[in-house]
Amino acid sequence: MKEKPRRDFCVVFENATGFKPFSYQVRLAESESFPKILNAPTGSGKTEAVILAWLWKRRFADEKTRADTPRRIVYCLPMRVLVEQTAERARKCLEKLDLKAEIAVTVLMGGEDADDWDGHPERDTIIIGTQDMLLSRALNRGYGMSRYRWPVHYALLNNDCFWVMDEIQLMGVGVETSAQLQAFRGKFGCSGNTMTLWMSATVDKNRLSTFDHPAPEESTIRALGSEDESQIVLKKRLSARKQLKKFDAYIGDEDYYSKLAKDIVGNHREGTLSLAIVNTVERARKVYREVEKEIKAAKKNVLHALIHSRFRQNDREENVALLVGGEDRIVVATQVVEAGVDVSAARLFTELSPWPSLVQRFGRCNRYGEFDDAEILWIDSPTNERNDEKKSKQDLNAPYDPAEMDSAKKLLVGLEDVGINSLKTVGQNYLPSPTEHQVIRKRDMVDLFDTTPDLTGNDLDVSRYIRESNDTDVQVFWKKNVGEAKFDYKMPAREELCSIPIGDAKKLLGKTEDNENEEKESAPRKRKKQAVSFRRWNPRDKQLEEIRDANSIVPGQVLLLDCTAGGYDEKTGWDLELVSKNVVEELDGNDGGKEVEEDSYDSDRLTCVNRDVLLNQHTRDVEDEVSQLSNELELEKSIANALNTAAEWHDIGKSHDVFQKMLRSSNSALATNQLWVKSKQKGGSYERKHFRHELASALAYLQNNAGNQANANLIAYLIAAHHGKVRLLLRSLPGEKKPPNEKPYARGVWDGDELPQVPPLLPHGIKLDLSFMELGEGSWLERTLNLRNSPAIGPFRLAYYEMLLRIADWRASKKEAEE
C-alpha cells in the first residue's frame, strides 16, 4: 500500500464530494469497525457514506485501521441501472482525491470485462456490480464469463474484501445467500479480513438470520440520529412534502394505458421530470407507446424515454442519461429506478407494489425538497377491490404476491402525504408475506468449489441462490450470417449484450409454426419448424453449437441470435412480440469482441505471443512475479515458499513431446535442442485432444520426492490448477485419443509418458505415473479433498493461493509479450 499521511475524514469527504458530511457518515467512518446494518432513508447519502468510509479507513486512517480494512470493497446492487450511476460517483470521488490512478473502479454487469482488475489482488479496488454477476462469482459459477476463470473471481470475492449489499429489499433470496456466504467465510477461514454490510431504508434484520448466520445484534445496527435530522440540508430532504392521490383508473382497465398517458403528458410541468413506475416490462412498453402518441398529438417538445432491464448497454445509458440529466422530460420505467437512482420528480405515478418498494419509489419524488407542490399518484389493481373476471389476481399483481399488495394498500388508504417524516410511523408493523427461499447450505458451498462439469457438460445450477426462480436472466447478442460456415465467432463485448428473461428464451426455443394447416388431434402430427435458433459456445469442443433442448438453457448463459431473428428495438428494448418481425442492428463492441480462445479447454491464451520464449526463462519470470506478490500481500513464509516451488514446476510439463510438437507445427524455426513454452506463431495443433501440460507438471512434481517437502499436496494442486482446467477431479474427457494397451489416460496425458531432462528439476527425465487417478489413499482426489476440507486451508484460502500463481503466470506472460 502506498503510504499516505493521516487525514481527517471530514476533510477527505468534503474534498471528494464538495459537501460537508452528515454526522452519521462521520460516525460510520470513525467507528472501530463497520456495522452490519445501515438503516438510512433515501436521499441521505448512503453510497458516498460507505465508499468514502472504506476509502478513508484504507488510505487515511491510522496504520492499524488501514491494515485491518480489506483491499477490495464489493458494492452489490439489485439492478444494472444502479451500477453505472454508482460507479460514476465513485470515479468522481477518486478523481477529486487524486487517487484515480491508484484505485481501480471496475463494473461487473455481464460480459467479459475490459479491465484487468482481477490481475492485481494486491491493489485497492472498488468493485460495483449486480447481484447476479457478483453472487454467481462468489459461488464459483460466474455468469457471463469463462468457466476457467471462475476460481479467480471466487477467490477475489471471498478473501480480503468488504461486501456492501445495497437496497436489499429488492434482492430476494440474494439477501439470505449473502448472509450465508459471510457465515461460511468465518467458518472456512479466509486470507485477509472479510465483512458484509447490509443497507436500505427498510432493513428487516430477521432476513439475515439464516442457518449459519445469526441475526445481527442491536449494537451492530446504525441509523440516523437526532443530530443528523437537525442538519439543514438533510432536514429539508426529510421534511419535503409529497402529496398522495389515488389515480382514477385501475391496472388492467381497457382504457388504462391511454388514460394514464393523457394525465402524464397533459399535466406535465414544464421544466421538471414526470416519472411513471409500472410493475412489468410489458406494461411499461405499452404506457410508453401511448405517451409517445400523446406527445405527438399535443405537439409538445418534451424529451421522453423508456427504462427497464431489457436494453443493450448504449441504449440503456442514453435513456438513463435523460432520466438523471436535464430538466423537461417524461420517463416511463419499471422497478429498475425505484432505488438508488438520484432523480427528483415533480410528479410521480406508481402502480401499487409491496410497501418497501413503495417507500423506495416515493423517494424518487421531491428528493431534495425543491418543490412545494410535488404529487404522487398511485394506481390500484382491480383485484384488490373488486372481482375481475378477465384477469387473475396473479396476472394483475405480477410480479408481486397479491397478499403483499393488499397489505400495502391498507397502509396507503387515508395517507395524504408520503414524505420521509410523514412515513416515520407508517408501516412499522408491516410484515411481508413469508417467502420460502432456497438457502445455500455448507455442503452445497463446499461442492461448488469443484468446477468440473459432469460428463454431459452441465454444472450445478446456482440460480436458485441468486434470485427467485421466476426472476432469472440469460444474455443474448445478435450477429449477421450466424448460420453460415464462414461465420467467425468471438466472445461478445459488454455493450453487445441484452438481458432477457429465461422464460422468453425457453418459450422461443419451443415456439413452432405448422407447415400445414391445423390438423385433427387424431391425425398424425406434422413435423414442426423451429422459429428461432439460439447458439452458444462449447468451450470443450471449441465450436458454436445450436441449442435444441429448452431445459439446457440456464441462467447466466450467453446466447447468440442472428440479426434476422429480431426481438429488439433501440427505443423499447427486448420485445418478444418483435421476434421474427424485425432485423436487429449488429454491434461490434468497443473492444472488437473478446477472443474466444480463453474459453476453450485445449487453449492457453498466452501461449502464442509476439516472441519465442524458452522454458527456463519463463520459469524465472513467474518466480519473480510470485515473490513480488508474496511480499506485497505479506504472505506467511510457508505459503510463500509453496507458491515459489509451484512456480518452479508449473510448466515443466511443457517439455512433453506433445506440447513441443504443437509449438513447432506452426513455427518450424524453433530449435529442436531447446525446450520452448511460447511461440510467436499462432495456429499450432495438438496430436492429442485435450492435452493439459499442467497435469504432466503436477505428476512430475509428485513423483520427484515431493513427499519429503512441506505442503507437497498444496504445491501439486497449485501446479495442476494454474489454468483452472485441472483441479479436484482427475478423469479422461469425451473425445480424447486413447493410448494402446489399455493404459490409463487423462487430459491428453498417458500413463508411462516420458518427460526429458530438464535441469535442475529433472536431471534424468521422468516417466509419468497415472496411478494417482485411482481412488483411495494417496490418490489425486484424496489429496485435493483433504486440502479443500482442511481447517488450516479450506476452500477460500485454497482458491486464493491458486489465484496467486495464475496471476503471476499472467503477468510474466504479459511482460514477455511486451518485450
C-alpha positions in Angstrom: 0.0 0.0 0.0 1.3 3.4 -0.9 1.9 5.4 2.2 -0.4 8.4 2.8 -0.3 10.9 5.6 -3.3 10.6 8.0 -6.1 13.0 7.2 -9.3 14.0 8.9 -12.4 12.2 7.4 -14.4 15.4 7.2 -11.7 16.9 5.0 -11.5 13.9 2.8 -15.3 13.7 2.4 -15.6 17.4 1.6 -12.7 17.2 -0.9 -14.3 14.2 -2.6 -17.9 15.5 -2.8 -17.9 19.2 -2.3 -20.2 18.9 0.8 -19.6 18.5 4.5 -20.5 15.0 5.7 -23.6 14.3 7.8 -23.0 13.2 11.4 -23.9 9.6 10.7 -21.4 9.5 7.8 -18.6 10.6 10.2 -19.6 8.0 12.8 -19.6 5.3 10.1 -16.0 6.1 9.1 -14.6 6.7 12.5 -16.1 3.7 14.3 -13.7 1.0 15.1 -15.4 -1.4 12.7 -18.2 -1.3 10.1 -21.7 -2.1 11.4 -23.6 -5.0 9.9 -26.8 -3.0 9.1 -27.2 0.6 8.0 -30.7 2.0 8.1 -30.9 5.3 6.2 -33.7 7.0 4.2 -33.4 7.7 0.5 -31.5 10.8 -0.3 -29.3 10.6 2.8 -26.1 9.8 1.0 -25.6 6.1 1.8 -23.4 5.4 -1.2 -20.8 8.1 -0.5 -21.0 7.4 3.2 -19.9 3.8 2.7 -17.4 4.1 -0.2 -15.7 7.1 1.4 -15.7 5.5 4.8 -13.9 2.4 3.3 -11.5 4.7 1.4 -10.7 6.7 4.5 -10.1 3.7 6.6 -8.0 2.1 3.9 -5.9 5.1 2.9 -6.0 7.9 5.5 -6.6 6.4 9.0 -4.0 5.1 11.4 -1.8 2.2 10.4 -3.7 -0.5 12.3 -7.1 0.6 10.8 -5.5 0.6 7.3 -4.2 -2.9 7.8 -7.5 -4.2 9.2 -9.5 -2.8 6.3 -10.0 -5.1 3.3 -8.3 -4.2 0.0 -11.5 -4.6 -2.0 -14.9 -3.1 -1.5 -17.6 -5.1 -3.3 -20.7 -2.9 -3.8 -23.6 -5.2 -4.7 -26.8 -3.8 -6.2 -30.0 -5.5 -7.4 -30.2 -3.8 -10.8 -28.0 -2.7 -13.7 -29.3 0.8 -13.9 -27.9 1.5 -10.3 -24.5 0.1 -11.1 -23.4 2.6 -13.7 -24.6 5.5 -11.7 -22.8 4.3 -8.5 -19.6 3.6 -10.5 -19.6 7.1 -11.9 -20.0 8.6 -8.5 -17.1 6.5 -7.1 -14.8 7.6 -10.0 -15.6 11.3 -9.4 -14.7 10.9 -5.8 -11.4 9.2 -6.6 -10.6 11.9 -9.2 -11.1 14.7 -6.8 -8.9 13.0 -4.2 -6.2 12.3 -6.8 -6.5 8.6 -6.4 -7.8 7.6 -9.8 -4.5 6.1 -10.9 -4.1 4.1 -7.7 -7.5 2.7 -7.0 -9.5 0.9 -9.8 -13.2 1.1 -10.2 -14.5 -1.9 -12.0 -18.0 -2.8 -13.1 -19.4 -6.3 -13.2 -22.7 -6.4 -15.1 -22.4 -9.1 -17.7 -19.9 -9.9 -20.5 -16.2 -10.2 -20.1 -14.6 -7.2 -18.5 -12.2 -5.0 -20.5 -10.1 -4.0 -17.4 -7.6 -6.2 -15.6 -8.8 -5.7 -12.0 -8.6 -9.5 -11.4 -4.9 -9.5 -12.3 -3.9 -7.3 -9.3 -5.0 -8.8 -5.9 -2.5 -6.5 -4.1 -4.3 -3.3 -5.3 -7.1 -1.4 -3.6 -10.2 -1.9 -5.8 -13.8 -0.7 -5.8 -15.9 -3.4 -7.5 -19.5 -2.5 -8.3 -21.9 -4.9 -9.9 -25.3 -6.6 -9.9 -26.2 -9.4 -7.5 -26.4 -11.8 -10.5 -22.8 -11.2 -11.5 -21.3 -10.8 -8.0 -23.1 -13.6 -6.2 -22.6 -16.0 -9.0 -18.9 -15.3 -8.9 -18.8 -15.7 -5.2 -20.4 -19.1 -5.6 -17.8 -20.1 -8.2 -20.2 -20.1 -11.1 -19.7 -16.7 -12.6 -22.4 -15.7 -15.0 -21.3 -14.4 -18.4 -17.5 -15.3 -18.0 -15.2 -18.1 -19.0 -15.7 -21.0 -16.7 -11.9 -21.5 -16.4 -11.7 -18.0 -14.8 -14.4 -18.8 -12.2 -11.9 -19.7 -9.5 -10.0 -16.4 -9.8 -13.1 -14.3 -9.1 -14.3 -16.8 -6.5 -11.0 -16.2 -4.7 -11.0 -12.4 -5.0 -14.6 -12.0 -3.9 -14.3 -14.3 -0.8 -11.0 -13.1 0.5 -9.8 -9.7 1.7 -13.0 -7.9 0.8 -15.8 -5.7 2.2 -19.2 -6.6 0.8 -21.9 -3.9 0.7 -25.4 -5.2 -0.1 -27.4 -2.1 -1.0 -31.1 -1.8 -1.5 -31.6 -5.3 -0.1 -35.4 -5.0 -0.2 -35.1 -5.7 -3.9 -32.7 -8.7 -3.7 -35.0 -11.6 -2.8 -33.0 -14.7 -1.9 -29.8 -12.9 -2.6 -30.0 -11.4 0.9 -30.0 -14.9 2.6 -27.3 -16.0 0.3 -25.1 -13.1 1.2 -25.7 -13.8 4.9 -24.7 -17.5 4.4 -21.6 -16.5 2.4 -20.4 -14.3 5.2 -21.0 -17.1 7.7 -19.0 -19.5 5.5 -16.1 -17.1 5.3 -15.9 -17.2 9.1 -16.3 -21.0 9.3 -13.9 -21.9 6.5 -11.4 -19.1 7.0 -10.1 -16.5 4.6 -7.0 -14.7 3.6 -7.4 -11.2 5.0 -10.4 -9.7 6.6 -13.9 -10.2 5.2 -17.1 -8.5 6.3 -20.5 -7.6 5.0 -22.8 -4.5 5.4 -26.5 -4.6 4.5 -28.2 -1.3 3.6 -31.6 0.0 2.9 -34.2 2.5 4.1 -36.3 -0.6 5.2 -34.0 -3.3 6.6 -35.5 -6.3 8.4 -32.7 -7.8 10.4 -34.5 -11.1 10.7 -33.9 -11.7 7.0 -30.2 -12.1 8.0 -31.0 -14.9 10.5 -30.2 -18.0 8.5 -28.9 -21.5 9.2 -25.3 -20.4 9.7 -25.6 -16.6 10.2 -27.3 -15.2 13.4 -29.4 -12.1 13.2 -27.2 -9.0 13.9 -27.2 -7.7 17.4 -28.6 -4.2 18.0 -25.1 -2.9 18.7 -24.1 -3.6 15.1 -27.0 -1.6 13.6 -26.6 2.0 12.7 -29.2 4.6 11.7 -29.6 8.4 11.5 -29.7 10.2 14.9 -31.3 13.4 16.0 -28.2 15.4 15.2 -28.4 14.2 11.6 -32.1 15.2 11.3 -31.3 18.7 12.6 -28.8 19.4 9.8 -30.2 22.0 7.4 -29.7 20.0 4.1 -30.9 16.7 5.5 -33.7 18.3 7.4 -35.1 19.8 4.1 -35.0 16.4 2.5 -36.6 14.6 5.4 -39.4 17.2 5.7 -40.1 17.5 2.0 -43.9 17.2 1.3 -45.2 14.7 -1.2 -48.9 14.9 -1.7 -50.5 11.5 -2.3 -53.5 10.9 -4.5 -55.2 7.8 -6.0 -55.3 7.7 -9.8 -58.7 7.5 -11.4 -58.1 4.1 -13.2 -57.1 0.6 -12.4 -54.4 -1.6 -13.7 -55.9 -3.7 -16.5 -58.7 -1.4 -17.4 -59.4 -1.3 -21.1 -58.5 2.4 -21.3 -55.8 2.2 -18.6 -52.8 2.9 -20.9 -54.4 5.8 -22.8 -55.8 7.4 -19.6 -52.5 7.2 -17.8 -50.6 8.6 -20.8 -53.1 11.5 -21.1 -52.5 12.5 -17.5 -48.8 12.1 -17.6 -48.4 14.3 -20.7 -51.4 16.6 -20.2 -50.4 17.6 -16.7 -46.7 17.5 -17.2 -45.0 20.6 -15.6 -42.6 22.3 -18.0 -39.0 22.2 -16.9 -39.5 19.2 -14.5 -39.4 15.4 -14.5 -42.6 13.4 -14.7 -41.8 9.8 -13.8 -44.2 6.8 -14.1 -43.1 3.5 -12.5 -45.0 0.3 -13.5 -44.5 -3.2 -12.4 -43.8 -5.1 -15.6 -41.8 -4.5 -18.7 -44.7 -5.3 -21.0 -47.0 -2.7 -19.3 -44.1 -0.2 -19.3 -43.7 -0.6 -23.1 -47.5 -0.1 -23.6 -47.6 3.1 -21.4 -44.5 4.5 -23.2 -46.1 4.0 -26.7 -49.2 5.8 -25.5 -47.1 8.6 -24.1 -45.4 8.9 -27.5 -48.8 9.2 -29.2 -49.9 11.9 -26.7 -46.8 14.0 -27.0 -47.1 13.9 -30.8 -50.9 14.7 -30.7 -50.2 17.6 -28.3 -47.3 18.8 -30.4 -45.2 19.1 -27.3 -41.4 19.3 -27.5 -40.6 17.2 -24.4 -37.9 14.6 -24.2 -39.2 11.1 -23.2 -37.7 7.7 -22.6 -38.4 4.2 -21.5 -36.2 2.5 -18.9 -36.2 -1.2 -18.0 -33.7 -4.0 -17.6 -34.0 -5.4 -21.2 -31.8 -2.9 -23.1 -28.3 -3.1 -24.6 -25.8 -1.0 -22.8 -25.6 2.0 -25.1 -29.3 2.4 -25.4 -29.9 2.0 -21.7 -27.2 4.6 -20.9 -28.8 7.1 -23.3 -32.2 6.6 -21.5 -30.7 6.8 -18.0 -28.8 10.0 -19.0 -32.1 11.6 -20.0 -33.6 10.5 -16.7 -30.9 11.9 -14.4 -29.9 14.9 -16.5 -31.7 17.9 -18.0 -35.0 19.4 -16.9 -38.0 19.0 -19.1 -38.6 15.2 -19.5 -41.0 12.4 -19.2 -39.8 8.9 -18.3 -41.7 5.6 -18.1 -39.8 2.9 -16.1 -40.1 -0.3 -14.2 -38.7 -1.1 -10.8 -35.1 -0.5 -12.1 -35.4 3.1 -10.9 -37.1 2.5 -7.6 -33.9 2.6 -5.6 -30.6 4.3 -5.7 -31.2 6.4 -8.8 -30.5 10.0 -8.0 -33.5 11.8 -9.5 -36.2 14.1 -8.2 -39.6 14.2 -10.0 -42.3 16.8 -9.5 -45.0 14.3 -10.4 -44.7 10.6 -9.8 -47.0 7.8 -10.9 -46.7 4.4 -9.4 -48.6 1.2 -9.7 -49.4 -0.5 -6.3 -46.5 -2.6 -5.1 -45.3 -4.1 -1.7 -44.8 -1.4 1.0 -40.9 -1.4 1.0 -41.0 -0.9 -2.8 -43.5 2.0 -2.5 -41.3 3.7 0.1 -38.4 3.5 -2.3 -40.5 4.8 -5.2 -41.7 7.7 -3.1 -38.0 8.6 -2.7 -37.8 9.5 -6.4 -40.2 12.4 -5.9 -39.2 15.8 -4.5 -36.0 14.1 -3.3 -34.3 17.3 -2.2 -37.4 19.3 -1.2 -37.2 21.7 -4.1 -40.9 21.5 -4.9 -43.7 23.0 -2.8 -46.4 21.1 -4.7 -45.0 17.7 -5.6 -47.5 15.0 -6.0 -47.6 11.2 -6.2 -50.5 9.3 -7.9 -50.8 5.6 -7.0 -52.6 3.1 -9.2 -54.6 0.3 -7.8 -55.2 -3.2 -9.1 -58.9 -4.1 -9.5 -58.4 -7.5 -7.9 -57.7 -5.7 -4.6 -61.1 -4.1 -4.6 -63.5 -5.9 -6.9 -63.6 -9.3 -8.6 -62.2 -9.1 -12.1 -63.3 -11.9 -14.4 -60.8 -11.2 -17.2 -57.6 -11.3 -15.2 -56.5 -13.3 -12.3 -55.0 -11.7 -9.2 -51.6 -13.0 -10.0 -51.7 -11.6 -13.5 -52.6 -8.0 -12.4 -50.4 -8.0 -9.4 -47.4 -9.6 -11.2 -44.6 -9.9 -10.3 -45.7 -9.4 -6.6 -47.6 -11.5 -4.2 -51.3 -10.4 -4.0 -51.3 -10.6 -0.2 -48.4 -8.1 -0.1 -50.3 -5.8 -2.4 -53.3 -5.9 -0.2 -51.2 -5.1 2.9 -49.6 -2.1 1.1 -53.0 -0.7 0.0 -54.3 -0.8 3.6 -51.3 1.4 4.6 -51.9 3.8 1.7 -55.6 4.4 2.5 -56.0 7.6 4.4 -52.5 8.9 3.7 -52.3 12.4 2.2 -48.6 13.0 2.4 -45.8 10.4 2.0 -42.7 12.5 2.7 -40.0 10.8 4.8 -41.0 12.4 8.1 -44.7 11.6 7.4 -43.9 7.9 6.9 -41.9 7.6 10.1 -44.6 5.7 12.0 -46.3 4.2 8.9 -45.6 0.6 8.1 -43.8 -0.2 11.4 -45.9 -3.3 11.9 -45.8 -4.2 8.2 -44.8 -7.8 7.8 -44.1 -9.1 4.3 -45.6 -12.4 3.2 -43.4 -15.2 4.3 -41.4 -16.5 1.4 -39.6 -19.8 1.3 -36.1 -19.4 -0.2 -33.6 -22.0 -1.4 -31.0 -21.2 1.2 -27.5 -22.4 0.4 -26.0 -24.8 3.0 -22.5 -25.7 3.9 -22.4 -28.9 1.9 -23.7 -27.0 -1.2 -21.0 -24.4 -0.8 -18.2 -27.0 -0.4 -19.4 -28.9 -3.5 -19.3 -25.7 -5.6 -15.5 -25.5 -5.1 -15.1 -28.1 -7.9 -15.7 -26.6 -11.3 -15.5 -29.8 -13.3 -18.7 -30.2 -15.3 -20.4 -33.6 -15.4 -20.0 -35.9 -18.4 -22.8 -34.1 -20.3 -21.2 -30.8 -19.8 -23.6 -29.5 -17.2 -22.9 -27.7 -13.9 -24.6 -27.3 -10.5 -27.2 -24.6 -11.0 -26.8 -21.7 -8.5 -29.6 -19.5 -9.9 -31.9 -20.5 -7.0 -29.5 -18.9 -4.6 -29.2 -15.6 -6.5 -32.7 -14.7 -7.5 -36.2 -16.2 -7.3 -36.8 -18.8 -9.9 -39.2 -16.5 -11.8 -36.7 -13.7 -12.0 -33.6 -15.1 -13.8 -32.0 -13.9 -17.0 -29.9 -15.1 -19.9 -28.0 -12.7 -22.1 -28.3 -12.6 -25.8 -26.4 -10.8 -28.6 -27.0 -10.5 -32.3 -24.7 -11.1 -35.3 -25.1 -11.3 -39.0 -24.9 -14.6 -41.0 -24.7 -16.8 -37.9 -25.7 -20.0 -39.7 -23.0 -19.7 -42.4 -19.9 -21.8 -42.4 -17.6 -18.8 -42.7 -19.1 -17.2 -39.5 -16.2 -16.2 -37.2 -17.4 -16.4 -33.5 -15.9 -14.1 -30.9 -16.9 -13.6 -27.4 -19.3 -10.6 -27.2 -18.3 -7.3 -25.6 -20.5 -6.0 -22.8 -22.2 -3.4 -25.0 -23.5 -6.1 -27.3 -25.4 -8.0 -24.6 -29.0 -7.7 -23.7 -30.6 -9.4 -20.7 -33.8 -11.3 -21.4 -36.0 -13.5 -19.2 -35.0 -17.1 -19.3 -38.7 -17.9 -19.8 -38.7 -15.9 -23.0 -35.7 -17.8 -24.3 -37.3 -21.2 -23.5 -40.6 -20.1 -25.0 -38.9 -19.1 -28.2 -37.0 -22.4 -28.4 -40.2 -24.3 -28.1 -42.1 -21.9 -30.3 -43.2 -23.6 -33.5 -45.1 -23.0 -36.7 -47.0 -25.6 -38.7 -46.0 -26.2 -42.2 -49.5 -27.4 -42.9 -53.0 -26.2 -41.8 -54.2 -27.2 -38.4 -55.0 -30.9 -38.3 -57.3 -33.0 -36.2 -55.9 -34.4 -33.0 -56.4 -38.0 -34.3 -54.3 -37.4 -37.3 -50.5 -37.9 -37.3 -48.8 -34.6 -36.3 -46.6 -33.0 -38.9 -43.1 -32.1 -38.0 -42.9 -28.5 -36.8 -40.4 -26.0 -37.8 -38.5 -24.1 -35.0 -39.0 -20.4 -35.2 -35.8 -19.1 -33.5 -32.3 -20.7 -33.3 -30.2 -19.9 -30.3 -26.5 -20.9 -30.4 -23.8 -21.0 -27.7 -20.1 -21.6 -27.5 -19.0 -25.0 -26.4 -15.5 -24.5 -24.8 -14.7 -28.2 -24.6 -15.2 -28.9 -28.3 -14.2 -25.3 -29.4 -17.3 -24.9 -31.6 -20.6 -23.0 -31.8 -23.5 -25.3 -31.2 -27.2 -24.9 -31.7 -29.4 -25.3 -28.6 -32.2 -27.8 -29.2 -33.4 -28.5 -25.7 -35.1 -25.7 -23.7 -34.0 -27.5 -20.5 -30.4 -26.9 -21.3 -30.8 -23.1 -21.1 -29.8 -22.0 -17.6 -29.4 -18.5 -16.0 -26.4 -16.5 -16.9 -25.7 -18.1 -20.2 -24.6 -16.0 -23.2 -26.6 -16.9 -26.3 -26.3 -15.9 -29.9 -29.1 -14.9 -32.3 -28.9 -14.0 -35.9 -29.9 -10.4 -36.6 -32.8 -11.6 -38.7 -34.3 -13.3 -35.6 -35.4 -9.8 -34.4 -36.7 -9.2 -31.0 -35.0 -5.9 -30.1 -35.8 -2.2 -30.7 -33.4 0.6 -29.6 -36.3 2.6 -28.1 -38.2 -0.2 -26.4 -35.6 -2.9 -25.8 -36.2 -6.6 -25.9 -39.7 -7.4 -27.0 -41.0 -10.9 -27.5 -43.6 -9.6 -29.9 -40.9 -8.4 -32.3 -39.2 -11.8 -32.7 -39.1 -12.7 -36.4 -40.7 -9.3 -37.3 -37.7 -7.0 -37.5 -33.9 -7.1 -38.1 -31.6 -6.1 -35.2 -28.6 -3.9 -35.8 -25.3 -5.7 -35.3 -22.9 -4.1 -32.8 -19.1 -4.6 -32.9 -18.3 -3.7 -29.3 -15.7 -1.1 -28.3 -13.0 -3.7 -28.0 -14.0 -5.6 -31.1 -15.1 -8.7 -29.1 -13.1 -10.9 -26.9 -11.0 -13.7 -28.4 -12.8 -17.0 -27.8 -9.5 -18.8 -27.1 -9.6 -18.1 -23.4 -12.9 -20.0 -23.1 -11.6 -23.1 -24.9 -10.4 -26.2 -23.0 -7.5 -27.0 -25.2 -6.1 -23.5 -25.5 -3.9 -21.3 -23.3 -4.5 -17.7 -24.1 -0.9 -16.6 -23.6 0.9 -19.5 -25.3 1.2 -17.6 -28.6 2.7 -14.2 -28.1 4.8 -12.0 -30.3 8.1 -13.7 -29.4 9.5 -17.2 -28.7 10.2 -17.9 -25.0 12.3 -20.7 -23.5 11.1 -22.8 -20.6 13.8 -21.7 -18.2 13.3 -18.0 -18.9 9.5 -18.2 -18.4 10.1 -20.1 -15.1 12.3 -17.4 -13.8 9.9 -14.7 -14.8 7.0 -16.4 -13.0 9.1 -16.9 -9.9 9.9 -13.2 -9.8 6.2 -12.4 -10.1 5.3 -14.8 -7.3 7.9 -13.3 -5.0 6.7 -9.8 -5.7 3.1 -10.8 -4.9 4.1 -12.6 -1.7 5.9 -9.6 -0.5 3.2 -7.1 -1.3 0.5 -9.3 0.2 2.7 -10.1 3.2 2.0 -13.9 2.9 3.2 -16.2 5.7 6.6 -17.8 4.9 5.3 -21.3 4.4 2.7 -20.2 1.8 5.2 -18.0 0.0 7.6 -21.0 -0.2 4.9 -23.3 -1.5 4.0 -20.8 -4.2 7.6 -20.4 -5.2 8.1 -24.1 -5.5 4.9 -24.4 -7.6 6.2 -21.6 -9.9 9.4 -23.6 -10.4 7.4 -26.7 -11.5 4.3 -25.2 -13.1 5.4 -25.5 -16.8 7.7 -28.5 -16.6 5.0 -30.5 -18.4 5.5 -28.3 -21.5 8.7 -30.3 -22.0 6.3 -33.1 -23.1 6.8 -34.1 -26.7 3.1 -33.4 -27.5 3.5 -29.8 -26.4 6.8 -29.2 -28.2 5.3 -30.7 -31.4 2.3 -28.4 -31.1 4.5 -25.3 -31.0 6.7 -26.5 -33.9 3.7 -27.4 -36.0 3.2 -23.7 -36.7 6.8 -22.5 -36.1 9.4 -24.7 -37.7 12.1 -22.1 -36.8 12.1 -23.2 -33.1 15.4 -25.0 -32.3 14.8 -28.7 -31.6 17.6 -28.8 -29.0 15.8 -26.3 -26.8 12.5 -26.5 -24.7 10.0 -23.8 -25.6 6.9 -22.6 -23.7 5.7 -19.8 -26.1 5.8 -19.1 -29.8 5.3 -16.0 -31.9 3.4 -18.1 -34.4 -0.3 -19.0 -33.9 -2.1 -21.9 -35.2 -0.3 -24.9 -33.7 -2.4 -28.1 -33.2 -2.1 -30.9 -30.7 -1.9 -34.5 -31.8 -3.8 -35.5 -28.6 -7.1 -33.7 -28.0 -7.5 -32.1 -24.6 -3.8 -32.3 -23.7 -3.0 -30.4 -20.5 0.6 -29.7 -19.7 -0.2 -28.7 -16.1 -1.3 -32.2 -15.3 2.1 -33.6 -16.6 3.8 -30.9 -14.4 1.9 -31.9 -11.3 2.6 -35.6 -11.8 6.3 -34.9 -12.3 6.5 -32.9 -9.1 4.7 -35.6 -7.1 7.0 -38.3 -8.4 10.1 -36.3 -7.7 10.4 -36.9 -3.9 7.6 -34.5 -3.2 6.7 -36.4 -0.1 9.8 -35.0 1.6 8.6 -31.4 1.2 6.2 -29.4 3.4 2.9 -28.6 1.8 3.6 -31.1 -1.0 -0.1 -31.7 -1.8 -0.8 -27.9 -1.9 2.1 -27.4 -4.2 0.9 -30.2 -6.5 -2.6 -28.7 -6.6 -1.3 -25.2 -7.4 0.8 -26.6 -10.3 -2.2 -28.5 -11.7 -4.7 -25.7 -11.3 -2.8 -22.8 -12.7 -5.0 -22.6 -15.8 -8.3 -23.6 -14.0 -8.7 -26.7 -16.1 -7.3 -29.4 -13.9 -8.5 -29.1 -10.3 -10.2 -31.6 -8.0 -11.3 -34.4 -10.3 -8.8 -36.3 -12.5 -10.5 -38.2 -15.3 -10.5 -38.6 -19.0 -12.8 -36.4 -21.2 -15.0 -37.4 -24.1 -13.2 -37.3 -27.4 -9.7 -38.0 -26.0 -7.3 -40.1 -28.0 -6.9 -43.4 -26.3 -3.4 -44.9 -25.8 -2.6 -48.5 -26.9 -2.6 -51.5 -24.5 -5.5 -50.0 -22.3 -3.1 -47.7 -20.4 -4.7 -45.1 -18.0 -5.1 -41.7 -19.6 -6.5 -38.3 -18.7 -6.4 -34.8 -20.2 -4.2 -35.9 -23.0 -1.6 -37.5 -20.7 -0.9 -41.2 -20.9 0.5 -43.5 -18.2 4.2 -44.0 -19.0 4.7 -40.8 -21.0 8.2 -39.6 -20.6 9.5 -36.1 -19.9 13.1 -35.3 -21.0 15.9 -34.0 -18.9 15.1 -30.5 -17.5 17.9 -29.4 -15.3 17.9 -28.8 -12.4 14.5 -30.2 -11.5 14.6 -33.3 -13.7 18.2 -34.1 -14.3 17.4 -37.6 -15.7 13.9 -37.0 -17.0 10.9 -38.9 -15.6 8.2 -41.4 -16.6 4.7 -40.2 -15.7 2.6 -42.4 -13.4 -1.2 -42.0 -13.7 -2.0 -44.3 -10.8 -3.0 -41.1 -9.0 -6.2 -41.4 -10.9 -7.2 -44.4 -8.9 -9.4 -43.9 -5.8 -8.2 -44.5 -2.3 -5.3 -43.5 -0.1 -2.8 -41.3 -1.8 -5.0 -40.6 -4.9 -5.3 -37.2 -6.5 -8.9 -36.9 -5.3 -8.0 -37.7 -1.7 -5.1 -35.2 -1.7 -7.2 -32.4 -3.1 -10.2 -33.1 -1.0 -8.0 -33.0 2.1 -6.8 -29.6 1.1 -10.3 -28.3 0.5 -11.6 -29.6 3.7 -8.6 -28.7 5.9 -9.3 -26.2 8.7 -5.9 -24.7 8.0 -6.7 -24.0 4.4 -10.3 -24.6 3.3 -11.9 -23.7 0.0 -11.5 -19.9 0.1 -7.8 -19.9 1.0 -7.1 -22.7 -1.4 -8.7 -20.8 -4.3 -6.8 -17.7 -3.2 -3.4 -19.4 -3.4 -4.4 -21.0 -6.7 -5.3 -17.5 -8.0 -2.0 -16.0 -7.0 0.0 -18.5 -9.1 -2.3 -18.0 -12.0 -1.9 -14.2 -11.8 1.9 -14.5 -11.5 1.8 -16.6 -14.7 -0.4 -14.0 -16.5 1.9 -11.2 -15.5 5.0 -12.9 -16.6 3.5 -13.8 -19.9 2.3 -10.3 -20.5 5.7 -8.9 -19.9 7.3 -11.4 -22.2 4.8 -10.5 -24.9 5.6 -6.8 -24.5 9.4 -7.1 -24.5 
